Amino acid sequence: MKMKSNLLIFMVVASIMATSCQSTKPVQTTALSAEASVKQVLSEQADCWSKGDLECYMKGYWKSDSLLFVGKSGLTYGWQKTLDNYKRNYPDVTAMGKLNFDLKEMRHLSPETILVVGKWHLKRDAAKGDLQGHFSVIFKRFPDGWKIIADHSS
């Protein structure tokens, strides 16, 4: 009787362990997929910027009046106001230069939100001079993909 009891306990424990190992795999796969999607958005943004296409660049942002951008001029709320600021500060392709992101960290805040921290660098003509700084952005998953809902760039 004792042997049957031990065998039953072993089978229950083995079943729980197997189930718990299997259940973490989809979560890990989903997290890796989310990170790849976010990296793709940032890569597309860098390409758009480097081509001088701000409207294309802004596709990575949440098109909402609640979008938050924090920069050297303070707080800006809204997608359109953020685009207008970019147009004012970077009026042409020469001022924009070539954008490169160096991602330092990605943190999952929830299954639907990711914090990305990194460095940005604008390679520009010698007359304009290169620019660089750090950024932290919060991405949120929407039905049409991952979008930046908050951006702090310095």
N, C-alpha and C positions, 0 to 999 in steps of 0.2 A: 504494500500500500504506500509506504514511504517513497519507494522508487517512482511510482506513478505520479505522486504529488510533486516530486522534484522535477520529473520530466515535464509535467504540465507547467510548472513555474518557469522552467527553462524556455519552453515554447512561447509562453506569454511575453517574457522579457525579450527574446529574440525577435518576436513579431513587432513589439514596440520599437525596438532599436532599428529594425529594417524600415518601418514606417516613418520614423523620425528622420532617418537619413534620406529617404526618398522625398520627403516633404520640403527639405531645404534646397534641393536641387532646382526646382522651378523658381524659387525666390532668388537664388543666386543667378540663374539664367536671366530672369527678368531684370535684376539689377545691372547685370553686364549689358543687356540689350538697351536699357535706359541710358547708361553711360555712353554707349556707342552712338545712340541717337543724339544725345546732347553734344557730343564731340563733333558729330556731323553738322549740326546747326552752327556751331562756332566756326567750323571750317568753311562752310558756305558763307557765313558773314565775312570772314577774312577775305575770301575771294571776291565777294561783291564790293567790299570797301576798296580793295586794291584795284578794281576796275573803275572806281569812281561812281558807283551806283548806290546811292544812299537809300533809295526806296527798296532795292533788293536787300541791302544790309538790314533794314528795319523789319524784314519778314521774320527775323529771329526773335522779335519782341512781341509781347502781348499787345494786340491792337485794342487798347482800352484807355479810358481817361484815368484809370486807377494804376497804370504803369508808373513805377517810381524810378527816377534816375537821380542819383546823388553824385555830383561832380564838384569841381572847384568853385562853381558859381552858386552852389547850394542845391536845394531840392527842386526837382521838376516833376510835375505830375502830368501824365498823359502821353500817349503815343505821338500825337501830332506835334505837341510842344517839344518833345524830345527830338523828333525829326527836324523841326524848325531850328533848334539849337545846333544840331549837327551841321545843317546847311549854313548857318551864320558863322560858325567857327571853322568850317572846312569848305570854303566856297568853290573850290575847284580841285581837279585831280592832283595838281602839284601840292596843294596844301594837305590833301589826304594822304598821299604817299602809299606805301605798301604795308599792309597790316599783318602782323604775326602775333599769335597767342602762344604763350608758354604756360600750359596748365600745371598747377602745383598740387591741387587737391580737389577731390570731389567727395562730398558728404551727402548721403541720403538722409534728408530730414523726415521724409515719409515716403510711402510708395509713389506718391504723386509729385514730390518736390525734391530737387537736388540743389545743393549749394556748390558752386564752382569758384575756386580761388586761383588766380594766376597773374601773369604779367602780360602786358601788351607792349608792342613796339611798333612804331611807325618809321619805316625807312624812307627818308625824303631826300630831295636834292640838297647839296651842300648849302645853298643859299637859304633854304628854309630850315635846315637842321633836323636831325632825328628827334623824335619824342618817344618817351616811354613812361610806364607807370605800372601800378597794380590795379587789380579789379576783383570784385566779388559779385557774382550774379546768382540770383535764385531762379531756377527753371521750374516751371510747373507743366505737368502733362495735361494737354487739352485733347479733345477728339481729333483735331487736325495736327497734333504733334506737340513736341516740347517747345515752350516759348519762355523767354525771359520776362519775369514779372517785376523784378527789382534789380537794379544795376548800380553799383557804387564803384566808380572809377576815379583814380587819382594819378 
